[in-house]
Amino acid sequence: MISILETITPDGAVTTVLRHQGRVGQERIEAPNWWPGVGFLVNSGGHLWRVPQDGRGLTRVSTGLAGRCNNDHGLTGDGRILFGSHYQGQGARIYAIPEAGIAPDAHPEEISSAAPSWWHGLSPDGLTMVYPAVRGSDRQVDIFCRALSGGAEHRLTEAAGHNDGPDFSHDGGRIYWNSDRSGHAQIWVMDADGGNQRQLFCDDRVNWFPHPSPCGRWLCWLSYPPGTQGHPADLPVRLMISDPEGQERRILREFIGGQGTINVPSWAPDGHAFAYIRYEL
């Protein structure tokens, strides 16, 4: 398995950053974040890794956690605080890691109120995180938000169905996410307080992980073939782009991917390009 970390501009210009041949303990790489001043942050083999802008290899990030980090991770806008989700006990919990895990003795602080919770996005002002989580006996995945400073979490979705992949708009006023409440996974948007929930468009594709650009001009997401269940790996997928209202939709790139291609916010800080991972089997 070869993992290929690439960036793509809204007009389709592709740059290959890294070609990674999987090996024991450092398998496929997944879920890139753009890391200001460093390059990229990815997940592999239960650990987090940084990739320099020139793609010269992987360096393991010190998280202070056991090796069960998944691909729900991200950074503050200045790149100084890293967020990661780590599996333990009742499921994933969210941690904040000061100084982006660079110190060898990193001491992460748990910022999730319960488990399972999976980090997914941060408001542009850096004050509020948004994440899917399971609460209650029905085991339904819903979207929640919570101030990084603590306090109660707020449930934003309650309609039946699986709700996942939340990310804030460029101005913090809206949250995009995917939900199968209308039959299969489609792209939805709501106000940041959970109001005015609506589906952006409807097609026969299975659509996951919407990410609005920091410049406010674009929306990217991952599109699976019709009938796909969940977000599995190693399928012929499409990276899609549209305006923020889901109009003027077009295929940006087609490749083998899925789980691991994108998950968490993947845009460059200025919105000029989008990072993703494709695979060669």
N, C-alpha and C positions, 0 to 999 in steps of 0.2 A: 504494500500500500504506500503510495506517495501522496503527501499532502502538499498542496501548492497554495501559498498565501499570495493573493493578488490584490491590487487596488484597481478601481475602475471609475472613470469620470462620468458624469451624467450624459455625455455625448458618446460614451462607449470606448474610450481610450484605456487600454489595459496595461498595467505595469506588474510584472512578476517580481515579488519581493524575496520569496524563499521557496525552494523545493526541498521537502523534508522526507527522507526515507525512514519509515517507522522502524523501531527496534525495541527490544524488550525493555520495559520500564519507561519508555518514551515513545509511545505509539503514535497514532495519528494526532495531529494538532487540530484544535477546534476553537471556534468562537473568538475571532479577533476583536480587540478594542484598539483604537488609535491612542497611543500613549504620548502625550505632549512632551517634547524634549528628549524622548527615548526612542520611540519607534512604535512597537505594538506589544500588546499583552495577549497571550493565548493560554489555553489549557491543554495538557497532555499527560496521560498516565496518572491522573489524580493530583497533579501539581500545576502550579501556574509558572509561566515562563515569559521572559521578555525577549523580544526580537528587535535588534537595532534596525534603523531605517534602511541600512544597506543590506539587510538580510544575512549577515554573517553569523549564522548559528543561533542557538537558543541558550539563554542563561536562566537558571532556575531562580525564582523569586522566593525569598524567605517569607513564609507566612506564619511560622510558629505553630502550624496545624499538622495533624496527621495527613497522610497522603490520600485524602478523599475529597479534594476540591473538584467541583464540576465546572461546566461552562457557563455558569451564571455569575459573572464577575464584571467589574468595571472600575472607573477612576473618577475622581473629581476633575473639574475642568482644568485645574493647574497641574494635575498628575501627581499630587503629593499624597493623597489618601486612596488606597485601593480597597475595593469591596469584593468579598468572595463568599461563596456558599460552600459549606463543608458538611458532609454527611456524618451524623452521629446520633445515637439514641433513636428518637422518634422520627428522624428524617433530617433534611437539610436545614441549617441555620445560617443566618447572615452575619458576617463579621466585617468590621472596619479595621484596616491595618495602616496606622500612621506611617508617614514617610515612604509610602508605596512599597513596603516590604523590603527595602534595600538593606536595612540593618540586619546583621546575621542573627540577632536575638529578638526578632519581631514579636510584639505582644499584641495580638489582635483582640479587639473588644467586640463581644456579641451585641448586635443592635437589632436583632429580630425579637419580637415579643413572644413567639411560640414557634413550634416546628410542626410540619415542614413549611419552610419559607425559602423562596428563591429570588435573589437580587436580580433586578432587571433594568432599572433606570433611576436617574437622579434629575430633579428639577434644575433648570438653568441657574437658579440662584444658589444651588448647592445645599438647600435646607431640607428637602423632602425626598424620600426615596419611594419608588413604586415597585410593587412586586406581586407575583402570584403566590398564593398560599392556600393551604387546606385548613379549615376550621370547622369543628362540629363533626357529627357522626355520619353525615351524608357523603363525606370524602370528595366533595365537589371542589374543583380548583377555581378560585375567584381572585379578583384583583383588589389589592389593598394598598394604602399609602400610610406613611408614618414619618414624623419629623425625625431627623437624625439626632436631635437633642433629646429624644425620648418622648414619653407620653403614650397615650392610647393610639392604637392603629385604627384606621377607618376603612371599612369595607365599601368598595365602590361598585361592585357588581353582585347581583343576587339572582338573576334569571338563570333558569336551568341550562346546563351545558358546561363545557370546559372553556375557561377564560385564561388566556396566557399572553406572554410576550409584550407587556406594557412598556411604553416609552413616551416621554414628555415631548410636546411640540417645542419649537425653538423659543417661544415666548413663555412657556410654562402654563399657558392657559388651557391646553387640551392634553389628553392622553389617548394615544392610539394603542390598540391591542387586537388580538385575534380571538374569535369565539365561534363555536359551532352551534350556538343556540338556534340558528335558523336552518340547521340541517348538516352542514359541514363547515369546516373552518373558513371563515371569511374575515375581512379587515373591518374593524369598527373604530369609532372615535367617540369620545365623551368630553365634557368639561372636566377640569381638574378636580372638581368636587364630586364627580360621578353623575352630574346632571346631563340631560340631552344626549342620551346614548343612541347611536344610530349606526347602521351599516353603511359603509361608503359606497359599495357596489356589490353586484352579485354575478358570479360566473361559475362554471363547472369545475374550476381548479380548486385545490385545497391550499389555502393561503395562510402563511404563518409569519410571525416576527416582523411587524411593520416598524420602520425606523424613519421618522421625519428628519430632514437635514437641519443642521444648526443655522443655516442661512435662511430657512423658511420657504425654500422654493420647491423642494422635492420630497417624495416619500418612496422608500425602497422596501421591498418585502420578498420573501421566499415563496415560490409557487410550486406545489407538487402536482403530479398527474391526478386526474379525477379518480375518486375512490380510495385515495391513500388514507390510511388510518394513522393518526398521530403524526409525528415528524421523524420518520425513520431515516437511516443513513443509506447512501449508495444507490440513489435513484436518479433518473434524468430529471433535473429540476431547472427552473428558470429564476433568475434574479430579475425582478420587475421594478419599474420606476413609473411614477406618475406625478402630477401636481398634488398638493396637500389634501385636495378634495377627492382624490382617486380618479380624476379625469385625465384624459390623454395618456392612458396606460399603454406601455410598450415593453417589449422584452429587452432587457439590457444585456443579458448573457445567458447561455444555456450550457450545462455541464453536468457531470456526475457529482452529486452532493446530497444535501439534506441535513440530517443531524450533524452538527459541527460546522456547517457552512457559515451560518450567521446565527446569532441568538440575541446577544446583548448589543448595545449601541456600537455601530461600526463606522460612522462617518468621521472624516477628518474634522478637526475643530472648526475650520472655516467653511466646511461643506463642499470643498472642491472635488472630493473623491470619497469612495466607499470601499471598505475592506471586506474581504470574504475569503473562504477557503474552498477549493474544489479538490477532487480526488481522482487519482488514476489507479485503477484496480490492478 
